[in-house]
Amino acid sequence: MNTNTNYAEHVSIVKNLKMADSFYEVREPFKEGFEAIYNKANANNVNMSNAKDFLNSLTKEELSTLQNYTRLADEINVDNLSDEGAYNLLLHHYEKYDFNNDGVTEDGIAKTSGMIPQSLGNDEKKALVETFNSMDFKDVMTASILFIKLPMVVDGQLQPSNQDISLKDIRDRIMDILNPKNEKFSTQEFKNTIKNFSDLFELNYKKILEEKAYYNIR
């Protein structure tokens, strides 16, 4: 499996992010089967370059386990997968990653974006995880709009953006929501959720930086 340092640090942080109870409940019937496949992939040193070959070696039942554990609507057709899409199928949810940095995380044929932007620094990621873990999951989903990569228009067509999301981008989006140019597009409930997120995030981020500075001195 992938051993890149930046990736390993990202996974170690995102692993602490709590998901809704329903996220784990729907996967529970397939968890044991998935872990067996995961361990087999590790034993065979599966990576992006050989993930499709590994998937082709699995039984129909094992592919069905991956489909259900990943919550894919359709059966897995290995020929239709990219290298990244194939590899991410074999990973835990907190290990899935936009390995080719094209703006989306391919998981099977699905294209998603992670809740914790991989372009942020580790301190910012840790603050996000702490913030999300202290919020209701419904409000976490609302706040996640701050991290969506807006698509680009290329030759008249919408294309995924691979532009990095920075801390400044997040803060700017928060300000745009809390002080909108057109009030009718921001309900008070939505603004309250974003304000609560912003306050919690800045508090957690400040705490992390202060702790880091304290221990660096000693």
PASEBA-1860 file (N, C-alpha, C; in nm, 3 decimals):
! residues 218
1> MNTNTNYA> 0.084/-0.119/0.000/0.000/0.000/0.000/0.088/0.125/0.000 ~ 0.028/0.241/-0.022/0.103/0.364/-0.036/0.176/0.401/0.091 ~ 0.304/0.443/0.079/0.385/0.476/0.196/0.440/0.618/0.189 ~ 0.392/0.702/0.096/0.436/0.840/0.087/0.416/0.911/0.221 ~ 0.517/0.990/0.262/0.512/1.054/0.394/0.394/1.147/0.409 ~ 0.372/1.235/0.311/0.260/1.328/0.319/0.127/1.255/0.327 ~ 0.117/1.149/0.249/-0.006/1.068/0.250/-0.024/1.001/0.386 ~ 0.082/0.944/0.440/0.074/0.876/0.570/0.032/0.974/0.679
9> EHVSIVKN> 0.085/1.095/0.676/0.047/1.196/0.775/-0.099/1.236/0.760 ~ -0.144/1.250/0.635/-0.284/1.283/0.608/-0.376/1.175/0.665 ~ -0.344/1.051/0.639/-0.427/0.939/0.686/-0.430/0.935/0.838 ~ -0.317/0.957/0.903/-0.311/0.950/1.049/-0.399/1.056/1.113 ~ -0.419/1.168/1.045/-0.505/1.275/1.096/-0.652/1.245/1.066 ~ -0.681/1.213/0.940/-0.820/1.190/0.898/-0.880/1.067/0.964 ~ -0.796/0.973/1.004/-0.845/0.852/1.071/-0.921/0.885/1.199 ~ -0.891/1.000/1.259/-0.956/1.040/1.384/-1.091/1.108/1.362
17> LKMADSFY> -1.129/1.131/1.236/-1.256/1.197/1.207/-1.372/1.100/1.231 ~ -1.467/1.142/1.312/-1.583/1.058/1.342/-1.687/1.074/1.233 ~ -1.742/0.962/1.189/-1.848/0.963/1.090/-1.981/0.938/1.161 ~ -2.091/0.962/1.091/-2.223/0.935/1.147/-2.239/0.786/1.177 ~ -2.318/0.752/1.278/-2.339/0.611/1.314/-2.388/0.530/1.195 ~ -2.473/0.591/1.113/-2.529/0.520/0.998/-2.420/0.480/0.898 ~ -2.312/0.558/0.893/-2.202/0.527/0.802/-2.144/0.390/0.834 ~ -2.125/0.363/0.963/-2.068/0.235/1.004/-2.172/0.123/1.002
25> EVREPFKE> -2.296/0.156/1.034/-2.400/0.053/1.043/-2.424/-0.015/0.909 ~ -2.428/0.062/0.800/-2.458/0.002/0.669/-2.340/-0.082/0.618 ~ -2.221/-0.056/0.670/-2.103/-0.130/0.627/-2.073/-0.251/0.714 ~ -2.133/-0.257/0.830/-2.102/-0.363/0.926/-2.119/-0.504/0.869 ~ -2.225/-0.535/0.792/-2.241/-0.672/0.740/-2.127/-0.715/0.646 ~ -2.055/-0.618/0.591/-1.950/-0.649/0.492/-1.810/-0.620/0.546 ~ -1.803/-0.578/0.672/-1.675/-0.535/0.728/-1.573/-0.649/0.734 ~ -1.614/-0.764/0.783/-1.521/-0.876/0.797/-1.466/-0.918/0.661
33> GFEAIYNK> -1.555/-0.925/0.561/-1.511/-0.962/0.427/-1.416/-0.859/0.369 ~ -1.447/-0.730/0.392/-1.359/-0.625/0.341/-1.220/-0.634/0.404 ~ -1.216/-0.655/0.536/-1.086/-0.661/0.604/-1.001/-0.776/0.552 ~ -1.067/-0.886/0.518/-0.993/-1.000/0.462/-0.930/-0.961/0.327 ~ -1.007/-0.890/0.243/-0.955/-0.844/0.114/-0.845/-0.742/0.135 ~ -0.865/-0.651/0.230/-0.766/-0.547/0.261/-0.633/-0.611/0.303 ~ -0.642/-0.710/0.390/-0.520/-0.778/0.437/-0.451/-0.855/0.324 ~ -0.532/-0.914/0.236/-0.476/-0.986/0.121/-0.403/-0.889/0.029
41> ANANNVNM> -0.463/-0.770/0.008/-0.399/-0.669/-0.077/-0.267/-0.623/-0.016 ~ -0.265/-0.604/0.115/-0.142/-0.565/0.183/-0.034/-0.672/0.167 ~ -0.075/-0.797/0.184/0.021/-0.908/0.174/0.079/-0.920/0.033 ~ 0.002/-0.874/-0.065/0.048/-0.881/-0.205/0.108/-0.750/-0.253 ~ 0.134/-0.658/-0.158/0.197/-0.529/-0.192/0.124/-0.456/-0.305 ~ -0.008/-0.451/-0.294/-0.087/-0.386/-0.397/-0.067/-0.234/-0.390 ~ -0.053/-0.173/-0.508/-0.042/-0.028/-0.518/-0.122/0.018/-0.639 ~ -0.109/0.145/-0.674/-0.187/0.198/-0.786/-0.160/0.124/-0.916
49> SNAKDFLN> -0.036/0.085/-0.937/0.002/0.026/-1.065/-0.052/-0.115/-1.085 ~ -0.081/-0.186/-0.977/-0.126/-0.325/-0.993/-0.262/-0.352/-0.928 ~ -0.331/-0.246/-0.886/-0.460/-0.264/-0.819/-0.563/-0.331/-0.910 ~ -0.564/-0.296/-1.038/-0.661/-0.356/-1.129/-0.633/-0.505/-1.149 ~ -0.505/-0.542/-1.155/-0.470/-0.683/-1.166/-0.518/-0.758/-1.042 ~ -0.502/-0.696/-0.926/-0.546/-0.760/-0.803/-0.698/-0.777/-0.802 ~ -0.770/-0.674/-0.842/-0.916/-0.683/-0.846/-0.961/-0.795/-0.941 ~ -0.891/-0.809/-1.052/-0.926/-0.915/-1.147/-0.901/-1.055/-1.091
57> SLTKEELS> -0.819/-1.064/-0.986/-0.792/-1.194/-0.926/-0.896/-1.233/-0.820 ~ -0.983/-1.137/-0.785/-1.083/-1.163/-0.681/-1.203/-1.239/-0.737 ~ -1.272/-1.308/-0.648/-1.393/-1.380/-0.687/-1.509/-1.282/-0.703 ~ -1.616/-1.329/-0.764/-1.736/-1.247/-0.779/-1.790/-1.205/-0.643 ~ -1.782/-1.295/-0.546/-1.830/-1.264/-0.412/-1.745/-1.157/-0.346 ~ -1.614/-1.162/-0.367/-1.526/-1.061/-0.309/-1.550/-0.924/-0.372 ~ -1.572/-0.921/-0.503/-1.603/-0.794/-0.570/-1.736/-0.739/-0.519 ~ -1.832/-0.828/-0.492/-1.960/-0.784/-0.437/-1.941/-0.725/-0.298
65> TLQNYTRL> -1.850/-0.784/-0.220/-1.820/-0.730/-0.087/-1.765/-0.588/-0.098 ~ -1.671/-0.568/-0.192/-1.615/-0.434/-0.212/-1.722/-0.336/-0.257 ~ -1.809/-0.381/-0.345/-1.916/-0.294/-0.395/-2.006/-0.249/-0.280 ~ -2.045/-0.344/-0.196/-2.137/-0.311/-0.087/-2.070/-0.234/0.026 ~ -1.944/-0.266/0.053/-1.873/-0.196/0.160/-1.847/-0.050/0.120 ~ -1.820/-0.028/-0.008/-1.794/0.107/-0.057/-1.924/0.180/-0.090 ~ -2.036/0.108/-0.091/-2.168/0.165/-0.118/-2.181/0.212/-0.263 ~ -2.130/0.130/-0.355/-2.143/0.159/-0.497/-2.277/0.105/-0.547
73> ADEINVDN> -2.341/0.180/-0.635/-2.472/0.139/-0.685/-2.464/0.020/-0.780 ~ -2.358/0.014/-0.860/-2.348/-0.089/-0.963/-2.235/-0.188/-0.933 ~ -2.245/-0.305/-0.996/-2.139/-0.404/-0.982/-2.007/-0.348/-1.036 ~ -1.898/-0.395/-0.979/-1.766/-0.345/-1.019/-1.722/-0.408/-1.151 ~ -1.695/-0.323/-1.248/-1.640/-0.365/-1.377/-1.497/-0.312/-1.380 ~ -1.401/-0.399/-1.358/-1.262/-0.357/-1.344/-1.213/-0.283/-1.468 ~ -1.259/-0.324/-1.585/-1.213/-0.261/-1.710/-1.251/-0.113/-1.717 ~ -1.356/-0.075/-1.645/-1.402/0.063/-1.649/-1.334/0.153/-1.546
81> LSDEGAYN> -1.245/0.097/-1.465/-1.184/0.172/-1.357/-1.051/0.235/-1.398 ~ -1.024/0.352/-1.341/-0.890/0.410/-1.351/-0.802/0.342/-1.247 ~ -0.672/0.364/-1.256/-0.581/0.306/-1.156/-0.616/0.357/-1.016 ~ -0.645/0.486/-1.007/-0.680/0.544/-0.876/-0.812/0.488/-0.825 ~ -0.912/0.479/-0.914/-1.042/0.425/-0.874/-1.032/0.283/-0.825 ~ -0.948/0.203/-0.889/-0.929/0.064/-0.847/-0.860/0.057/-0.712 ~ -0.757/0.137/-0.695/-0.679/0.132/-0.571/-0.762/0.178/-0.451 ~ -0.837/0.286/-0.467/-0.916/0.338/-0.355/-1.023/0.240/-0.309
89> LLLHHYEK> -1.069/0.153/-0.399/-1.167/0.051/-0.360/-1.112/-0.041/-0.251 ~ -0.981/-0.053/-0.245/-0.916/-0.147/-0.154/-0.874/-0.082/-0.022 ~ -0.914/0.044/-0.003/-0.870/0.119/0.115/-0.986/0.151/0.208 ~ -0.954/0.170/0.336/-1.053/0.220/0.431/-1.094/0.361/0.391 ~ -1.209/0.405/0.439/-1.260/0.535/0.396/-1.163/0.649/0.426 ~ -1.091/0.639/0.537/-0.999/0.747/0.575/-0.866/0.740/0.497 ~ -0.847/0.634/0.420/-0.724/0.619/0.341/-0.744/0.659/0.195 ~ -0.869/0.677/0.154/-0.896/0.712/0.014/-0.840/0.851/-0.014
97> YDFNNDGV> -0.789/0.870/-0.137/-0.707/0.989/-0.162/-0.708/1.024/-0.310 ~ -0.692/1.151/-0.339/-0.676/1.197/-0.477/-0.528/1.185/-0.512 ~ -0.487/1.064/-0.546/-0.345/1.036/-0.569/-0.288/1.109/-0.689 ~ -0.369/1.130/-0.793/-0.317/1.197/-0.913/-0.343/1.348/-0.912 ~ -0.401/1.397/-0.802/-0.420/1.541/-0.781/-0.493/1.608/-0.896 ~ -0.602/1.545/-0.941/-0.680/1.604/-1.049/-0.805/1.674/-0.999 ~ -0.819/1.683/-0.866/-0.932/1.755/-0.809/-1.043/1.667/-0.755 ~ -1.041/1.538/-0.787/-1.144/1.446/-0.736/-1.077/1.318/-0.686
105> TEDGIAKT> -1.143/1.254/-0.590/-1.098/1.125/-0.540/-1.182/1.018/-0.607 ~ -1.120/0.939/-0.693/-1.192/0.833/-0.763/-1.198/0.708/-0.676 ~ -1.319/0.659/-0.655/-1.343/0.542/-0.570/-1.432/0.448/-0.648 ~ -1.374/0.348/-0.715/-1.449/0.275/-0.816/-1.469/0.372/-0.932 ~ -1.593/0.381/-0.980/-1.622/0.481/-1.084/-1.675/0.610/-1.023 ~ -1.698/0.609/-0.892/-1.747/0.729/-0.824/-1.636/0.833/-0.814 ~ -1.676/0.959/-0.823/-1.582/1.070/-0.807/-1.630/1.158/-0.693 ~ -1.549/1.167/-0.589/-1.588/1.238/-0.468/-1.478/1.336/-0.428
113> SGMIPQSL> -1.503/1.405/-0.318/-1.400/1.490/-0.258/-1.398/1.461/-0.109 ~ -1.281/1.458/-0.049/-1.270/1.426/0.092/-1.322/1.537/0.180 ~ -1.366/1.503/0.300/-1.414/1.604/0.394/-1.302/1.692/0.446 ~ -1.181/1.637/0.449/-1.064/1.713/0.494/-0.975/1.738/0.373 ~ -0.969/1.862/0.322/-0.889/1.890/0.203/-0.744/1.848/0.221 ~ -0.693/1.768/0.129/-0.557/1.719/0.144/-0.451/1.826/0.117 ~ -0.493/1.940/0.061/-0.399/2.049/0.034/-0.368/2.133/0.157 ~ -0.446/2.118/0.264/-0.422/2.197/0.385/-0.301/2.144/0.460
121> GNDEKKAL> -0.244/2.228/0.547/-0.135/2.185/0.632/-0.185/2.092/0.742 ~ -0.096/2.019/0.804/-0.135/1.922/0.906/-0.204/1.989/1.025 ~ -0.157/2.107/1.066/-0.220/2.177/1.178/-0.363/2.214/1.145 ~ -0.385/2.259/1.023/-0.520/2.296/0.980/-0.611/2.174/0.971 ~ -0.556/2.064/0.922/-0.633/1.940/0.914/-0.674/1.893/1.055 ~ -0.580/1.898/1.148/-0.610/1.856/1.286/-0.719/1.943/1.346 ~ -0.712/2.073/1.321/-0.814/2.165/1.372/-0.951/2.134/1.311 ~ -0.953/2.098/1.182/-1.078/2.061/1.117/-1.138/1.936/1.178
129> VETFNSMD> -1.054/1.835/1.200/-1.102/1.710/1.258/-1.160/1.735/1.398 ~ -1.090/1.810/1.481/-1.140/1.841/1.615/-1.271/1.918/1.608 ~ -1.279/2.009/1.514/-1.400/2.090/1.500/-1.518/2.004/1.456 ~ -1.498/1.925/1.352/-1.606/1.839/1.304/-1.650/1.740/1.410 ~ -1.556/1.687/1.487/-1.591/1.588/1.590/-1.674/1.647/1.703 ~ -1.675/1.779/1.716/-1.752/1.844/1.822/-1.887/1.895/1.771 ~ -1.916/1.873/1.642/-2.040/1.921/1.582/-2.135/1.805/1.549 ~ -2.265/1.836/1.541/-2.360/1.738/1.489/-2.325/1.707/1.345
137> FKDVMTAS> -2.342/1.581/1.304/-2.299/1.543/1.169/-2.378/1.618/1.063 ~ -2.502/1.652/1.091/-2.582/1.732/0.996/-2.515/1.867/0.971 ~ -2.465/1.929/1.079/-2.398/2.058/1.064/-2.261/2.042/0.998 ~ -2.198/1.927/1.019/-2.071/1.900/0.951/-2.094/1.897/0.800 ~ -2.201/1.832/0.757/-2.231/1.826/0.615/-2.258/1.965/0.558 ~ -2.324/2.049/0.637/-2.350/2.186/0.593/-2.220/2.263/0.579 ~ -2.132/2.251/0.678/-2.005/2.325/0.677/-1.912/2.275/0.566 ~ -1.933/2.151/0.521/-1.845/2.094/0.419/-1.851/2.169/0.288
145> ILFIKLPM> -1.954/2.252/0.270/-1.965/2.331/0.148/-1.846/2.426/0.133 ~ -1.782/2.456/0.246/-1.668/2.547/0.245/-1.546/2.487/0.174 ~ -1.545/2.355/0.158/-1.426/2.288/0.105/-1.446/2.231/-0.035 ~ -1.560/2.261/-0.095/-1.587/2.211/-0.229/-1.499/2.285/-0.330 ~ -1.433/2.209/-0.416/-1.355/2.270/-0.523/-1.450/2.309/-0.636 ~ -1.463/2.437/-0.662/-1.554/2.483/-0.765/-1.502/2.443/-0.902 ~ -1.588/2.388/-0.988/-1.543/2.342/-1.121/-1.498/2.458/-1.209 ~ -1.413/2.427/-1.304/-1.365/2.525/-1.400/-1.440/2.506/-1.532
153> VVDGQLQP> -1.448/2.611/-1.611/-1.507/2.602/-1.744/-1.393/2.593/-1.845 ~ -1.385/2.481/-1.915/-1.282/2.459/-2.015/-1.350/2.429/-2.149 ~ -1.326/2.516/-2.247/-1.389/2.500/-2.379/-1.541/2.487/-2.367 ~ -1.597/2.567/-2.278/-1.742/2.568/-2.260/-1.797/2.454/-2.178 ~ -1.709/2.367/-2.125/-1.753/2.251/-2.047/-1.701/2.261/-1.903 ~ -1.785/2.219/-1.808/-1.742/2.217/-1.669/-1.645/2.102/-1.646 ~ -1.531/2.131/-1.586/-1.430/2.031/-1.556/-1.392/2.040/-1.409 ~ -1.356/1.925/-1.346/-1.312/1.929/-1.206/-1.191/2.021/-1.191
161> SNQDISLK> -1.186/2.092/-1.080/-1.073/2.180/-1.053/-0.972/2.109/-0.967 ~ -0.844/2.124/-1.002/-0.740/2.069/-0.917/-0.670/2.179/-0.837 ~ -0.736/2.295/-0.830/-0.681/2.406/-0.753/-0.687/2.372/-0.604 ~ -0.577/2.393/-0.535/-0.570/2.362/-0.393/-0.662/2.455/-0.312 ~ -0.724/2.398/-0.208/-0.803/2.476/-0.114/-0.710/2.518/0.000 ~ -0.701/2.647/0.024/-0.612/2.698/0.129/-0.692/2.748/0.248 ~ -0.623/2.776/0.357/-0.688/2.833/0.475/-0.751/2.967/0.441 ~ -0.684/3.045/0.359/-0.740/3.174/0.316/-0.870/3.155/0.239
169> DIRDRIMD> -0.874/3.054/0.151/-0.996/3.025/0.075/-1.112/2.998/0.169 ~ -1.087/2.916/0.272/-1.192/2.880/0.367/-1.241/3.004/0.441 ~ -1.147/3.085/0.489/-1.185/3.206/0.562/-1.260/3.304/0.472 ~ -1.217/3.316/0.348/-1.286/3.405/0.255/-1.429/3.357/0.229 ~ -1.446/3.227/0.215/-1.581/3.174/0.190/-1.670/3.196/0.312 ~ -1.613/3.182/0.430/-1.690/3.207/0.553/-1.738/3.352/0.555 ~ -1.649/3.445/0.522/-1.686/3.586/0.521/-1.793/3.614/0.416 ~ -1.784/3.550/0.301/-1.884/3.570/0.195/-2.022/3.521/0.240
177> ILNPKNEK> -2.023/3.415/0.321/-2.150/3.360/0.368/-2.207/3.445/0.482 ~ -2.121/3.487/0.573/-2.168/3.564/0.689/-2.202/3.708/0.651 ~ -2.141/3.757/0.544/-2.169/3.894/0.498/-2.200/3.891/0.349 ~ -2.310/3.824/0.312/-2.340/3.804/0.169/-2.382/3.933/0.100 ~ -2.352/3.941/-0.030/-2.395/4.055/-0.109/-2.545/4.050/-0.135 ~ -2.598/3.928/-0.141/-2.741/3.911/-0.165/-2.799/3.830/-0.050 ~ -2.865/3.895/0.043/-2.912/3.832/0.167/-3.006/3.715/0.143 ~ -3.084/3.717/0.037/-3.186/3.614/0.020/-3.126/3.477/-0.007
185> FSTQEFKN> -2.996/3.468/-0.040/-2.935/3.340/-0.068/-2.868/3.277/0.054 ~ -2.879/3.343/0.171/-2.821/3.288/0.294/-2.923/3.296/0.406 ~ -2.978/3.181/0.446/-3.073/3.180/0.556/-2.999/3.201/0.688 ~ -3.071/3.245/0.789/-3.008/3.268/0.919/-2.959/3.137/0.979 ~ -3.034/3.028/0.958/-2.992/2.898/1.010/-2.859/2.855/0.947 ~ -2.847/2.875/0.816/-2.722/2.840/0.747/-2.606/2.925/0.798 ~ -2.630/3.054/0.812/-2.525/3.144/0.860/-2.485/3.109/1.004 ~ -2.581/3.070/1.086/-2.550/3.032/1.224/-2.460/2.909/1.229
193> TIKNFSDL> -2.488/2.812/1.142/-2.407/2.691/1.136/-2.264/2.724/1.095 ~ -2.250/2.808/0.992/-2.116/2.846/0.945/-2.044/2.928/1.051 ~ -2.115/3.016/1.120/-2.053/3.097/1.226/-2.005/3.008/1.339 ~ -2.086/2.909/1.377/-2.046/2.816/1.482/-1.923/2.736/1.441 ~ -1.924/2.688/1.316/-1.807/2.617/1.265/-1.684/2.706/1.270 ~ -1.696/2.829/1.222/-1.583/2.921/1.216/-1.525/2.947/1.355 ~ -1.612/2.971/1.451/-1.565/2.998/1.588/-1.491/2.877/1.646 ~ -1.548/2.759/1.626/-1.486/2.637/1.679/-1.354/2.609/1.610
201> FELNYKKI> -1.352/2.624/1.478/-1.230/2.597/1.403/-1.117/2.691/1.444 ~ -1.146/2.821/1.453/-1.042/2.917/1.489/-0.991/2.891/1.630 ~ -1.079/2.851/1.720/-1.039/2.820/1.857/-0.947/2.697/1.859 ~ -0.985/2.593/1.786/-0.904/2.471/1.781/-0.771/2.495/1.711 ~ -0.774/2.573/1.604/-0.652/2.602/1.530/-0.554/2.681/1.617 ~ -0.606/2.778/1.690/-0.521/2.858/1.779/-0.460/2.770/1.887 ~ -0.540/2.680/1.942/-0.492/2.591/2.048/-0.380/2.501/1.996 ~ -0.397/2.447/1.876/-0.295/2.360/1.817/-0.165/2.436/1.794
209> LEEKAYYN> -0.175/2.557/1.742/-0.055/2.637/1.717/0.015/2.675/1.848 ~ -0.063/2.706/1.950/-0.004/2.741/2.079/0.067/2.622/2.142 ~ 0.004/2.505/2.135/0.066/2.384/2.189/0.193/2.349/2.111 ~ 0.189/2.367/1.982/0.306/2.339/1.898/0.420/2.433/1.933 ~ 0.390/2.563/1.953/0.492/2.660/1.989/0.550/2.630/2.127 ~ 0.464/2.589/2.218/0.508/2.559/2.355/0.609/2.444/2.357 ~ 0.575/2.337/2.287/0.663/2.220/2.289/0.787/2.238/2.203 ~ 0.780/2.330/2.107/0.900/2.358/2.026/1.003/2.435/2.107
217> IR> 0.958/2.511/2.206/1.049/2.590/2.289/1.128/2.500/2.381 ~ 1.067/2.390/2.426/1.127/2.302/2.523/1.184/2.177/2.458
END
